[in-house]
Amino acid sequence: MAWQGIEGHDAIAARFAAAEARGRIAGSYLFVGPPGVGKGTFALALAKALACERPGAGLVACGGCASCVQADAGSHPDIDVVRKPEDRSTIPLELLIGDDEHRMREGLCWRILLRPALSRRKVAMILDADHFSDEAANCLLKTLEEPPDGATIILVGTALERQLPTIRSRCQVIRFAPLPSAAIRRILERETAGTGIEPATLARCAEAAGGSLARARLALDPDVTAFHGRLIELLATRPLRGVDLARETLAFVEAAGKDAPPRRARLRTALEAALDVFRAAARRTAGEAGHGTDAAAVAAWTGQPDRVAAAAACTLGALEAIDRNANLGVLIDAWTAVLEEPRLSAAP
Ligand SMILES: [Zn+2]
């Protein structure tokens, strides 16, 4: 049975349970690991268990006490969750220390100094911790270094390299690995029970997800599957019609809605699908055996090593630019221009 129903991270849960049993829960943690493996979900479940009035063996929240009820409702006075606003590229200073009018009378760094209202302890978590502004990171340092007694701060980021050394050195780092595909399959089976999706489809999506549950869920989305089919078709067409590719890719991305994360996730799936084609073509050009990706698209790119290398490099660059919060429309235009005519265009 997975710890509190969270697949794939039992070893980390066991470490926290052992630390709790010895009274050694640290004041500051930094969770790192690839996107979509459940770091944020784990942090919330941990906060609930740490705040629970009657936690069971292995640091499992009871689910029934007043603290657990409030945690489940997202209204626990001692569990503080801060995330980057959708329309901002970094976590703004005011979320940590209040705006100009309320400096150190609002914000996470102020709230964590208050006595717990309901539980034995306070837990604050900052999701999207890859995206601190420098001034926000700096004003967090003191809080990370000396959190009040009984308070724990959890930063949830992706790669350790994306954190300032001053933040890293003040936190206990917890590394989350990609999820095993069997764990992803079990989650997908639970989530799609009764929908009639074939077990083989679930197994294939779990296998192809590279350890990311978020990616596996997207791969099951019929809109995503349909667009990938169309993308492969466009990549197989000669001459390649960059304008159509750009227009249809942008429409696919924008159909995810107004929020940036689902839009970025959609573009990421499209770029990764294209990258699969380029990699298969490179292997085919090098004389290696075929690959599961669509044959016509791979054939269209085979035998042109320079062009494939330029397309793959540009696609990798675009994937990195997504993580840096680039403007997606501009990114798509630049990407399709390079695919259409790699020698005349600059990478985005
Ligand atoms: Zn409880």
Boltz pocket constraint, residues with backbone or C-beta under 6 A from the ligand:
constraints:
  - pocket:
      binder: B
      contacts: [[A, 48], [A, 52], [A, 53], [A, 54], [A, 55], [A, 61], [A, 62], [A, 63], [A, 64], [A, 65], [A, 66], [A, 67], [A, 68]]
      max_distance: 6.0
